[in-house]
Amino acid sequence: MKNSTPTRFTYALSPVQQRTVRRVLATAMLIGVTACASIPEDKQIMPQQDVARLQVAADIQLAHEGWPAASWWLQYHDAQLNHLMEQALATSPSLVVAESRIGAARAVLAFNGADRGLSTSLNANDNRQRYSANGLFPPPIGGNYFNETTVQLQTHYDFDWWHKHESQIAAALGEVNARRADFAQAEQALAVSVVQTYLQMQSAWEELAYLRQRIDKQTALINNKQKRISHGLATVDEQRQEEMNLTLLQQQSTQLQNQVQQQREALRALVGADNRALMDLTPVALPDTVATLPADIGADLLAHRADLQAARWRVQASLSKVEVAQAAFYPEINLNAAIGLDALSVSDLLKSGSLTTYLGPTLTLPLFDSKRLDARLTAARNDRNQMIAEYNQQVIDAMRDVAQSALAARSLETQRHQQQQQLRQSEQIWQSVRERYQHGLTDQATYVAAELHVLQQRQTLAQLTHQQRQAKVSLIKNLGGGFQSPPLDQEIKTATRAASSTLSSQ
């Protein structure tokens, strides 16, 4: 192999050629800006629902005003329920899924944040290459092997003239906040499910207690009928009717026992417990709670409803995505620079003559891609309109749910007062019958029947009380379940400052 010193070829533009190149670039930029500025008019933007102007009807009022507390289930003063809630909020798979979605959205936010501004990389390579003797380079380069070692520090700066990257950051920020709100909504939904299931179990236990008393009294009434039949004072058909009533009560008892087991299994699934857990739950007497409704809901409902917060942030994200699609119509002008060392021998790499530098702008003009850009912009605008429409519908549905649950709570409160009055009347009748029975002025059957009627009225009152509790829980849920829009953490605040110009323009 012949050793020879490689020949270096250089080519420099003359001043006239340099001026010509600059004119061509300036003309291309002017044409590009003119061609890229034609963005289709946005004719179908939908207005967002103004939550502040929405109110429930003036005649829908409750005795007490206010929003639910953050840990609203503490109002029951039940250690069993508090322990169940702690387990559910600590181990629920649904919350783990919601939290992982937040992490995924934060990763996208970090990626978009890192994709703007200055980026620097260090590249190094060492290669050995044989050049063709019949190729572009004649001997002594052609037909010989050469080593080349390069170490280069490269820098790229994206000026983001049209705020494309800022809009991408704003869109990613909106999705992060939406998923944070989704997590809060999942927490509230889980809390409501645990409380509602627990209340159903306690209600079934309470009804079971009344049914057992009624079964005992009904059995005593059947025994009385048997005695009266033996003395010719009653018929067999009367006894059979009472036995049918006893069978109905036993069927109700069986159904309620099965309901208790089902609710226990539902609670076990909600808290993520094993098959040996929750067997020590016992009946407790729950206190009466107060149903509250804010006098002025308006914009406060947006801050107290996690689902509305999530919808609002997704609207903001969709607006930013439209900005990203619009920015694609404009030219991109970036700056690339590099400095490094290049030599055909490693021993010459650190010599001053091996220094290489590069500095140059890059221009990207979307001249012949307008249809594709139009399609992307149209898709982004359609997604934005869909997000706004869904948000508007969620706001309307939220106000409807609040109004309906408030009406249900108020109606059940009235029914409960009426049932309490009816129970007092039944107890007065029972007291009168008992006094006559004690003085021998009426028979045992009449006394037991009066007592059975009182037990039935008490069971009906317990059912209405349970329905009222469930209505109050539904009202708490529809008022946001104690949710309050939390302050953004430091990571989100940093992204907010980077995207502030885009968000403020919206």
C-alpha positions as CSV (number, residue, x, y, z in Angstrom):
1,M,0.0,0.0,0.0
2,K,1.3,3.4,-1.0
3,N,1.5,6.0,1.9
4,S,0.8,9.5,0.8
5,T,-0.3,12.8,2.3
6,P,-4.0,13.4,1.6
7,T,-4.9,16.5,-0.4
8,R,-7.5,18.8,1.1
9,F,-10.0,20.5,-1.3
10,T,-11.6,23.8,-0.5
11,Y,-14.1,25.9,-2.3
12,A,-15.1,29.5,-1.4
13,L,-17.9,31.6,-2.7
14,S,-17.0,34.8,-4.4
15,P,-18.5,38.1,-3.0
16,V,-20.9,38.2,-6.0
17,Q,-22.0,34.7,-5.4
18,Q,-22.4,35.3,-1.7
19,R,-24.7,38.3,-2.4
20,T,-26.7,36.2,-4.9
21,V,-27.2,33.5,-2.3
22,R,-28.4,36.0,0.3
23,R,-30.9,37.5,-2.2
24,V,-32.2,34.0,-3.0
25,L,-32.6,33.2,0.7
26,A,-34.4,36.5,1.4
27,T,-36.7,36.1,-1.6
28,A,-37.5,32.5,-0.5
29,M,-38.2,33.6,3.0
30,L,-40.5,36.4,1.8
31,I,-42.4,34.0,-0.5
32,G,-42.6,31.4,2.2
33,V,-44.0,33.9,4.8
34,T,-46.5,35.1,2.2
35,A,-47.5,31.6,1.3
36,C,-47.6,30.2,4.8
37,A,-49.7,33.0,6.3
38,S,-52.9,31.8,4.7
39,I,-54.7,30.1,7.6
40,P,-58.3,29.0,7.0
41,E,-60.8,31.2,8.8
42,D,-62.2,29.7,12.1
43,K,-65.9,30.0,11.6
44,Q,-67.2,27.3,13.9
45,I,-65.8,28.1,17.3
46,M,-68.2,27.3,20.1
47,P,-68.7,29.6,23.1
48,Q,-68.0,28.1,26.6
49,Q,-70.8,27.9,29.1
50,D,-70.6,30.7,31.7
51,V,-70.9,28.8,35.0
52,A,-71.2,32.0,37.0
53,R,-74.6,32.7,35.4
54,L,-76.1,29.4,36.2
55,Q,-78.1,28.9,39.3
56,V,-80.6,26.4,40.7
57,A,-84.3,27.5,40.8
58,A,-85.1,30.1,43.5
59,D,-87.6,27.8,45.2
60,I,-85.0,25.0,45.7
61,Q,-83.6,25.9,49.1
62,L,-82.6,23.8,52.1
63,A,-82.6,24.9,55.8
64,H,-78.8,25.1,55.9
65,E,-76.3,26.6,53.5
66,G,-72.7,25.6,52.7
67,W,-70.4,23.3,50.8
68,P,-69.4,19.8,51.9
69,A,-66.4,19.5,54.1
70,A,-63.3,17.8,52.7
71,S,-63.7,14.6,54.8
72,W,-67.4,14.8,54.9
73,W,-67.9,11.2,56.1
74,L,-66.5,12.1,59.5
75,Q,-69.9,13.7,60.3
76,Y,-71.2,10.1,61.0
77,H,-68.7,9.7,63.9
78,D,-68.3,6.1,63.0
79,A,-64.9,4.5,63.6
80,Q,-65.8,1.5,61.4
81,L,-66.6,3.8,58.4
82,N,-63.5,5.9,59.0
83,H,-61.3,2.8,58.9
84,L,-62.9,1.6,55.8
85,M,-62.3,5.0,54.1
86,E,-58.6,5.0,55.1
87,Q,-58.2,1.5,53.6
88,A,-60.0,2.4,50.4
89,L,-58.1,5.7,49.8
90,A,-54.8,3.9,50.5
91,T,-55.1,0.7,48.5
92,S,-57.8,1.2,45.8
93,P,-56.6,0.1,42.3
94,S,-58.7,2.8,40.7
95,L,-56.6,5.5,42.4
96,V,-53.4,3.7,41.4
97,V,-54.5,3.8,37.7
98,A,-55.5,7.5,38.0
99,E,-52.1,8.3,39.6
100,S,-50.2,6.5,36.8
101,R,-52.1,8.6,34.2
102,I,-50.9,11.7,35.9
103,G,-47.3,10.4,35.7
104,A,-47.8,9.7,32.0
105,A,-49.1,13.3,31.4
106,R,-46.2,14.8,33.3
107,A,-43.8,12.9,31.2
108,V,-45.3,14.4,28.0
109,L,-45.1,17.8,29.6
110,A,-41.4,17.3,30.5
111,F,-40.7,16.1,26.9
112,N,-42.4,19.2,25.4
113,G,-40.6,21.4,27.8
114,A,-37.2,19.9,26.8
115,D,-38.0,20.2,23.1
116,R,-37.7,24.0,23.1
117,G,-34.8,26.5,23.3
118,L,-31.1,25.4,23.3
119,S,-30.0,21.8,22.9
120,T,-26.4,20.7,22.9
121,S,-24.8,17.3,22.1
122,L,-21.2,15.9,22.0
123,N,-20.5,13.6,19.1
124,A,-17.3,11.6,18.5
125,N,-16.4,9.0,15.8
126,D,-13.4,7.3,14.5
127,N,-13.5,5.5,11.1
128,R,-11.2,3.9,8.5
129,Q,-12.3,4.1,4.9
130,R,-10.9,3.1,1.5
131,Y,-11.7,5.6,-1.3
132,S,-12.3,4.2,-4.8
133,A,-9.5,4.7,-7.3
134,N,-12.2,5.2,-10.0
135,G,-14.4,7.5,-8.0
136,L,-14.7,11.1,-7.3
137,F,-11.3,11.5,-5.7
138,P,-8.3,10.8,-7.9
139,P,-5.0,9.4,-6.5
140,P,-3.4,9.9,-4.1
141,I,-6.7,9.8,-2.3
142,G,-8.4,7.4,-4.6
143,G,-7.2,3.8,-4.0
144,N,-5.9,4.4,-0.5
145,Y,-7.1,3.9,3.1
146,F,-7.5,6.8,5.4
147,N,-8.4,7.2,9.1
148,E,-10.5,10.1,10.3
149,T,-11.2,11.1,13.9
150,T,-13.8,13.7,14.8
151,V,-14.9,15.2,18.1
152,Q,-17.6,17.8,17.8
153,L,-19.8,19.8,20.1
154,Q,-23.1,20.6,18.3
155,T,-25.7,23.1,19.4
156,H,-29.2,23.8,18.1
157,Y,-31.4,26.7,19.1
158,D,-35.1,26.8,18.3
159,F,-36.3,30.4,18.3
160,D,-40.0,29.3,18.4
161,W,-41.0,32.5,16.5
162,W,-44.7,31.4,16.3
163,H,-45.0,30.0,19.9
164,K,-45.5,26.5,18.6
165,H,-43.5,24.9,21.5
166,E,-45.1,27.2,24.1
167,S,-48.5,26.0,22.8
168,Q,-47.4,22.4,23.0
169,I,-46.3,23.0,26.6
170,A,-49.6,24.7,27.4
171,A,-51.5,21.7,25.9
172,A,-49.5,19.2,27.9
173,L,-50.0,21.4,31.0
174,G,-53.7,21.3,30.5
175,E,-53.7,17.5,30.3
176,V,-51.6,17.2,33.4
177,N,-54.1,19.3,35.4
178,A,-57.0,17.5,33.8
179,R,-55.6,14.2,35.0
180,R,-55.0,15.6,38.5
181,A,-58.6,16.6,38.6
182,D,-59.5,13.1,37.3
183,F,-57.6,11.7,40.3
184,A,-59.6,13.9,42.7
185,Q,-62.8,12.8,41.0
186,A,-61.8,9.1,41.4
187,E,-61.2,9.8,45.1
188,Q,-64.6,11.4,45.5
189,A,-66.3,8.6,43.6
190,L,-64.6,6.0,45.7
191,A,-65.5,7.8,49.0
192,V,-69.2,8.1,47.9
193,S,-69.3,4.4,46.9
194,V,-67.8,3.3,50.3
195,V,-70.3,5.5,52.3
196,Q,-73.3,4.5,50.2
197,T,-72.5,0.8,50.5
198,Y,-71.8,1.1,54.2
199,L,-75.1,2.9,54.8
200,Q,-77.0,0.2,52.8
201,M,-75.5,-2.4,55.1
202,Q,-76.4,-0.5,58.3
203,S,-79.9,0.1,56.9
204,A,-80.4,-3.6,56.2
205,W,-79.2,-4.5,59.7
206,E,-81.7,-2.0,61.2
207,E,-84.6,-3.3,59.2
208,L,-83.6,-6.9,60.2
209,A,-83.9,-5.9,63.8
210,Y,-87.4,-4.7,63.3
211,L,-88.3,-7.7,61.2
212,R,-87.1,-10.1,64.0
213,Q,-89.4,-8.3,66.4
214,R,-92.3,-8.5,64.0
215,I,-91.7,-12.2,63.4
216,D,-91.8,-12.8,67.1
217,K,-95.1,-10.8,67.4
218,Q,-96.5,-12.5,64.4
219,T,-95.6,-15.9,65.8
220,A,-97.4,-14.9,69.1
221,L,-100.4,-13.9,67.1
222,I,-100.6,-17.3,65.3
223,N,-100.4,-19.0,68.7
224,N,-103.2,-16.9,69.9
225,K,-105.3,-17.8,66.8
226,Q,-104.7,-21.5,67.6
227,K,-106.0,-21.0,71.1
228,R,-109.0,-19.1,69.9
229,I,-109.7,-21.9,67.3
230,S,-109.7,-24.5,70.1
231,H,-112.4,-22.5,71.9
232,G,-114.4,-21.9,68.7
233,L,-113.6,-18.1,68.7
234,A,-111.6,-18.1,65.4
235,T,-111.5,-19.9,62.1
236,V,-108.7,-21.9,60.5
237,D,-108.7,-19.4,57.6
238,E,-107.8,-16.6,60.0
239,Q,-104.8,-18.7,61.2
240,R,-103.7,-19.4,57.7
241,Q,-103.8,-15.7,56.9
242,E,-101.6,-14.9,59.8
243,E,-99.2,-17.8,58.8
244,M,-99.0,-16.2,55.3
245,N,-98.1,-12.9,56.9
246,L,-95.4,-14.7,58.9
247,T,-94.0,-16.3,55.7
248,L,-93.8,-12.9,54.0
249,L,-91.8,-11.5,57.0
250,Q,-89.4,-14.4,56.8
251,Q,-88.9,-13.8,53.1
252,Q,-88.1,-10.2,53.8
253,S,-85.6,-11.3,56.5
254,T,-83.9,-13.7,54.1
255,Q,-83.6,-11.0,51.4
256,L,-82.1,-8.5,53.9
257,Q,-79.6,-11.1,55.2
258,N,-78.5,-11.7,51.6
259,Q,-78.3,-7.9,51.1
260,V,-76.0,-7.6,54.1
261,Q,-73.7,-10.2,52.6
262,Q,-73.7,-8.6,49.2
263,Q,-72.9,-5.2,50.7
264,R,-70.0,-6.7,52.7
265,E,-68.6,-8.2,49.5
266,A,-69.0,-4.8,47.7
267,L,-67.1,-3.1,50.5
268,R,-64.4,-5.7,50.4
269,A,-63.9,-5.0,46.7
270,L,-63.9,-1.2,47.3
271,V,-61.2,-1.3,50.0
272,G,-59.2,-4.1,48.4
273,A,-59.5,-6.4,51.4
274,D,-59.1,-10.2,51.4
275,N,-61.8,-12.8,52.1
276,R,-61.2,-12.8,55.8
277,A,-61.6,-9.1,56.2
278,L,-64.7,-7.1,57.2
279,M,-66.2,-10.0,59.1
280,D,-66.1,-7.9,62.3
281,L,-68.4,-5.1,61.1
282,T,-71.3,-4.6,63.4
283,P,-74.5,-2.5,63.4
284,V,-74.2,1.0,64.8
285,A,-76.7,3.8,65.4
286,L,-75.9,6.5,62.9
287,P,-76.6,10.2,63.8
288,D,-78.8,12.5,61.8
289,T,-76.8,14.7,59.4
290,V,-77.7,18.1,57.9
291,A,-78.2,18.5,54.2
292,T,-76.7,21.8,53.0
293,L,-77.0,23.7,49.7
294,P,-75.0,26.9,48.9
295,A,-77.1,30.0,48.4
296,D,-75.0,31.1,45.5
297,I,-73.6,28.2,43.4
298,G,-72.5,29.9,40.2
299,A,-68.8,29.8,39.4
300,D,-68.0,28.2,42.8
301,L,-69.4,25.0,41.4
302,L,-66.5,24.9,38.9
303,A,-64.0,25.0,41.8
304,H,-65.9,22.3,43.8
305,R,-66.5,19.8,41.0
306,A,-63.4,17.9,40.0
307,D,-65.0,16.6,36.8
308,L,-65.8,20.1,35.7
309,Q,-62.2,21.1,36.4
310,A,-61.0,18.2,34.3
311,A,-63.3,19.2,31.4
312,R,-62.2,22.9,31.7
313,W,-58.5,21.9,31.5
314,R,-59.1,19.7,28.5
315,V,-60.8,22.6,26.8
316,Q,-57.7,24.7,27.5
317,A,-55.5,21.9,26.2
318,S,-57.5,21.8,23.0
319,L,-57.2,25.5,22.5
320,S,-53.4,25.2,22.7
321,K,-53.4,22.4,20.2
322,V,-55.2,24.6,17.8
323,E,-52.4,27.1,18.3
324,V,-49.9,24.4,17.5
325,A,-51.7,23.5,14.3
326,Q,-51.8,27.1,13.3
327,A,-48.1,27.6,14.0
328,A,-47.3,24.8,11.5
329,F,-48.4,27.2,8.7
330,Y,-45.5,29.5,9.4
331,P,-41.8,29.0,8.5
332,E,-39.4,27.6,11.0
333,I,-36.1,29.5,11.4
334,N,-33.6,27.8,13.7
335,L,-29.8,28.2,14.4
336,N,-27.3,25.4,14.2
337,A,-23.7,25.7,15.4
338,A,-20.8,23.3,15.9
339,I,-17.2,23.4,17.1
340,G,-14.9,20.5,17.1
341,L,-11.7,18.7,16.0
342,D,-11.1,16.7,12.9
343,A,-7.9,14.9,11.8
344,L,-6.8,12.0,9.7
345,S,-4.5,10.9,12.5
346,V,-5.3,10.7,16.2
347,S,-1.9,12.3,16.9
348,D,-2.9,15.4,15.0
349,L,-6.4,15.7,16.6
350,L,-5.4,18.1,19.3
351,K,-3.4,20.4,17.0
352,S,-4.8,23.9,16.3
353,G,-5.1,23.1,12.7
354,S,-7.7,20.4,13.4
355,L,-10.2,22.9,14.6
356,T,-13.5,23.0,12.7
357,T,-16.4,25.4,13.2
358,Y,-19.9,25.7,11.8
359,L,-22.6,28.3,12.2
360,G,-25.7,28.6,10.1
361,P,-29.5,29.2,10.2
362,T,-32.0,26.7,8.8
363,L,-35.2,27.7,7.2
364,T,-38.2,25.3,6.7
365,L,-41.1,26.5,4.5
366,P,-44.3,24.5,4.2
367,L,-44.9,25.6,0.6
368,F,-46.6,22.5,-0.9
369,D,-48.2,21.0,2.2
370,S,-51.2,23.3,2.7
371,K,-53.9,20.5,2.3
372,R,-52.3,18.4,5.0
373,L,-51.9,21.4,7.3
374,D,-55.5,22.4,6.6
375,A,-56.6,18.9,7.6
376,R,-54.6,18.9,10.8
377,L,-55.9,22.4,11.7
378,T,-59.5,21.3,11.0
379,A,-59.1,18.2,13.1
380,A,-57.7,20.3,16.0
381,R,-60.6,22.8,15.7
382,N,-63.1,20.0,15.7
383,D,-61.5,18.4,18.8
384,R,-61.7,21.9,20.5
385,N,-65.4,22.2,19.6
386,Q,-66.0,18.7,20.9
387,M,-64.2,19.5,24.2
388,I,-66.2,22.8,24.6
389,A,-69.5,21.0,23.8
390,E,-68.8,18.3,26.3
391,Y,-67.8,20.9,28.9
392,N,-71.0,22.8,28.3
393,Q,-73.1,19.7,28.7
394,Q,-71.3,18.7,31.9
395,V,-71.9,22.1,33.4
396,I,-75.7,21.8,32.6
397,D,-75.8,18.2,33.9
398,A,-74.0,19.3,37.1
399,M,-76.6,22.0,37.8
400,R,-79.4,19.6,37.1
401,D,-77.9,16.9,39.4
402,V,-77.5,19.5,42.2
403,A,-81.1,20.7,41.8
404,Q,-82.5,17.2,41.7
405,S,-80.6,15.9,44.6
406,A,-81.5,18.9,46.7
407,L,-85.2,18.4,45.8
408,A,-84.9,14.7,46.7
409,A,-83.3,15.5,50.1
410,R,-86.0,18.1,50.9
411,S,-88.8,15.8,49.8
412,L,-87.5,12.9,51.9
413,E,-87.1,15.3,54.9
414,T,-90.8,16.2,54.6
415,Q,-91.8,12.5,54.2
416,R,-89.8,11.6,57.2
417,H,-91.5,14.2,59.3
418,Q,-94.9,12.9,58.1
419,Q,-93.9,9.4,58.9
420,Q,-92.8,10.4,62.4
421,Q,-96.2,12.0,62.9
422,Q,-97.9,8.8,61.7
423,L,-95.7,6.7,64.1
424,R,-96.6,8.9,67.0
425,Q,-100.3,8.4,66.2
426,S,-99.7,4.6,66.0
427,E,-97.9,4.6,69.3
428,Q,-100.8,6.5,70.9
429,I,-103.2,3.9,69.6
430,W,-101.0,1.1,70.8
431,Q,-100.7,2.7,74.3
432,S,-104.5,3.0,74.5
433,V,-104.9,-0.7,73.4
434,R,-102.3,-1.8,75.9
435,E,-104.1,0.0,78.8
436,R,-107.4,-1.7,77.8
437,Y,-105.6,-5.0,77.5
438,Q,-104.1,-4.6,81.0
439,H,-107.6,-4.0,82.3
440,G,-109.1,-6.9,80.5
441,L,-111.1,-4.8,78.2
442,T,-109.7,-6.2,74.9
443,D,-108.1,-9.4,73.8
444,Q,-104.4,-10.3,73.2
445,A,-104.9,-10.5,69.4
446,T,-105.9,-6.8,69.3
447,Y,-103.0,-5.8,71.5
448,V,-100.4,-7.8,69.4
449,A,-101.9,-6.4,66.1
450,A,-101.5,-2.9,67.4
451,E,-97.9,-3.6,68.4
452,L,-97.2,-5.1,65.0
453,H,-98.5,-2.0,63.4
454,V,-96.2,0.2,65.5
455,L,-93.2,-2.0,64.5
456,Q,-94.1,-1.7,60.8
457,Q,-94.3,2.1,61.1
458,R,-90.9,2.2,62.8
459,Q,-89.5,0.0,60.0
460,T,-91.0,2.4,57.4
461,L,-89.4,5.3,59.2
462,A,-86.0,3.5,59.2
463,Q,-86.4,3.0,55.4
464,L,-87.2,6.7,54.9
465,T,-84.2,7.7,57.1
466,H,-81.9,5.5,55.0
467,Q,-83.3,7.0,51.8
468,Q,-82.7,10.5,53.2
469,R,-79.1,9.6,54.1
470,Q,-78.5,8.4,50.6
471,A,-80.1,11.6,49.2
472,K,-77.7,13.7,51.3
473,V,-74.8,11.7,50.1
474,S,-75.9,12.2,46.5
475,L,-76.2,15.9,47.2
476,I,-72.6,15.9,48.6
477,K,-71.4,14.1,45.6
478,N,-73.1,16.5,43.2
479,L,-71.7,19.5,45.1
480,G,-68.2,18.1,44.5
481,G,-67.7,16.0,47.6
482,G,-65.5,18.5,49.4
483,F,-63.2,19.0,46.5
484,Q,-61.4,22.3,46.1
485,S,-59.1,23.3,43.2
486,P,-55.7,22.7,44.7
487,P,-52.7,25.1,44.1
488,L,-50.4,23.8,41.4
489,D,-47.2,22.2,42.6
490,Q,-43.8,23.7,41.7
491,E,-43.4,21.5,38.7
492,I,-46.7,22.7,37.2
493,K,-45.9,26.3,38.1
494,T,-42.7,26.2,36.2
495,A,-44.5,24.9,33.1
496,T,-47.2,27.6,33.6
497,R,-44.6,30.4,33.5
498,A,-43.2,28.9,30.3
499,A,-46.7,28.8,28.7
500,S,-48.1,32.0,30.2
501,S,-48.2,34.0,27.0
502,T,-50.2,31.3,25.2
503,L,-52.6,30.8,28.1
504,S,-53.2,34.6,28.6
505,S,-54.0,35.0,24.9
506,Q,-56.8,32.4,25.3
